[in-house]
C-alpha cells in the first residue's frame, strides 16, 4: 500500500514535471523573472561588478531574452553554474536557459537532451607563448611544456594536435585559469593553451602584453551557444529568434541609437519592419507581442554592439571579430530571414 | 688568635643579580643565546625571518589602497610593476562583496544584527563568567545600535530607548557589587529573566533576519515546540512517559507539516509584520560561510551526541541505524554529498519544487559534521572508566539522568579538543560549496578575477580570505583552550 502511494506520488511528480517543462514561457511570465544560467565568472562573458550587477557577453544575451519575454532587461536572476553543475541545473529546471560559453557538441545536444539554439561565439583552442621563444607557429612547439586545464576537451584536442603533427610536448596540468596564468608567468610552462578568447583575456592582464603572442593555429572548433531543454520547442523558438533578432539587427543596421526612429513607423525596408513589429505578426507567432525584438535589441544593442561593448577591440580583451563577423563581412554569423 | 676563623661567621647581604642575568639581557641570554648551538640557531632563524619579512612587508605595505584596477596599481609602481607590491584596491572595492555576496545593500544590516545577536545568544552558553545583567546589557546594546543604524524617526527613538535601558542596567550592574546583589536577590528583589531564554529563541530569529519574509513563519515553527511540550506535559501522566514523548513528537510534526503554513498566512493577513524576503541565491561571501558553518556546528553537536549514544546502545535496531549512518557518511567525501545536494536531488525532485539550495547544503554539511562528531564523542565515552557508569547505576539514576549528570559532562570535557577540531574543519570545509556554484569567498574570488579590472589579482584575494578564515578559526581554537582550563578538575 505504502509502495503504491509512493509510486503514485512519483508518477504525479513526473506528470507535473512534464507539464511544467512544456510551458517554460508561462512559468517565466508567472515568476516575472528569467532564471538564466551563467558561469561563476569568465572575463568578458559573465562577471559581477562591485555592486553585484552581472555584466558580459553572455549576460547581455540573457538580458535580451528577458527584455523580449518580460519587457524588462533587468528581470533576470543570474544563476552561477560551474562546469560540473551547469547541465543538471538546466535539466532539472533550476534555470530556464543556459548562456554559459558552452560548446555545441553532438553528445550534449542528443544524449544530454538539450537544444542548442544557435551559436553566439565561434571560439577555438589556441596557444599563448612568450615572444622571446621566437616561435611563429604551433608546429614549432616540439618538446615544449604546455600548461593545460585537466578534464576538459582542450586536453584531448591538444593530444590530437601534437600526435597529428608528430611532435612531442610535456603537459603541465593546472586546475583553473588563474592558476594557468600564474604558472605561465612564472615560467613553469612554455605555452599556455585554452580557448582563444580566454587567451586574449589572459594576455590583456599581463604587465607587458606585447611580450606575448597568441599563435595563429586554432586547433579545435568551439562553437559556443545558448541552450535550452528538450521538450519545450516554443520556448526554444523564443530564445533562438531572440539571438537571430540581435544578429539580424546588426546586419540590417538597426542599432540602439536609431531603433527608436526605425520603430516609430513602418519604413522602406520590409525586413526591418517585420523585426521591429511595425509590419506583420511575427511576435504573435512566437507567443509574444509585436515589440519583442525591439525590446531585445534595446536591452544591450545589436549583436555587434554587445560584442564591441564586452569583448571587442575597444575593450582590454580586444578580440577581433574574425569568425564572429557577419557573413556579409566574411564571418560565420548568419541569421535566417525574418519572414 | 681566638678571633681568627676559617669559616665566614656572618651572612653576606643579598646582592642584586648581575645585570647579565636579569631583565632583557638575561632573558635573551637564557632563551636565545644559551650556548653555541642555540646561538647559531637563533642567528639563522633571525636571518630567515629577515629574509621573509624583507620581502613580505614591502609587498604588504603598498600604497595601492585607492587604485581602481590592476593596471592602475602597475602605474603606481612604474617599471617595477605588480611583482613588487600588493594591489589592495581590489579589497577596497570588493570587501563588501566578499563579506555579503549579493545580499541587497539596503538589507545588509540584517546579517550584521544577526551576527551581533549570535554572540549575545552564545555568551550564556559558552561563558558562565558574565553576569545575567551584563548579558541583557549586551542584547540591548546590539538592538539599540541596530535601531540607530536603521535610522528613521522610529528606529532612532527605539535605538535611543534601548541604549538608555542598556545604560541604566549597566550602571546598576556596575554600581552594585556581587555580594550586594546576592543579598538583594535573597531579600526578594526581582531578578532579570534568564538570558538562556534569548539563546533559545535566537534560532528562530536568525533565519528570519537572514531570509526575511513573514515573522509568523518562525513564530509558527517555535509554536511547534510549545505544542509538543504541552502534549507531553498533559499526556505523559496519562499514557506513560515513552508514549507521551512519541505522541508529543508526532503532534509537533503534524503542526509543522500541516498547520504552520496556514497559521502563518492567517496571522500574516491579520497582522502583517515581515521583512523583505531575500533569496538564498543572493547569499554569498563570508556571510554564506558563516551561515553554513554556524548552523552545521550548532546542529552537529547534539546530533553527534545522540548518534554516539545510539552507537553504544543495547537496542539492536538503534545501534544498527546509528552505525550505518555514521559509517556511510564518513565513508563518503563531503564534496560527493554536496553534489548529491546540488544535482541529484534536483533530478529526483519534480521540477518546480523549490527546495532551497542553501537549505540542501546546510542539511548535507550538518549530517557530515554530525557523523564525525559522533565518533569524537564516542572517543570521550570510551575514555570514561567503567566505574563511572556503575556508580551512576548504583545511585539509582535512570539512563537519561545518568547520561546528563554523570557520563556526558565528563565525556564531553575529554572530547573538547576533538570537538573543536571538527568545528574548525567543518567551517573551513564550507568553501567546498564553491564547486557547486555557490559564491562563497573562494567562488567570489574567481568571479572578481573575471572582472577585467582585476583579472590577474591572485595573492591579495587569497591573502584576505585566508586572513579572515584564520581570525575565525584561531578564535575557536583559543576558546577551546579557555574551556579546557575552566573545566579542568584534576589538581595537577
Interface residues (C-beta under 8 A of the other chain):
Chain A: X13 X14 X16 X17 X20 X21 X27 X39 X40 X41 X42 X43 X44 X46 X47 X48 X49 X50 X51 X52 X56 X77 X79 X80 X81 X82 X84 X85 X88 X89 X91 X92 X93 X94 X176 X178 X181 X182 X201 X202 X204 X205 X206 X207 X315 X316 X317
Chain B: X70 X74 X81 X82 X93 X94 X96 X97 X101 X102 X105 X279 X281 X282 X339 X342 X343 X346 X347 X349 X350 X351 X352 X434 X435 X436 X437 X438 X439 X443 X446 X447 X448 X449 X450 X451 X452 X455 X456 X458
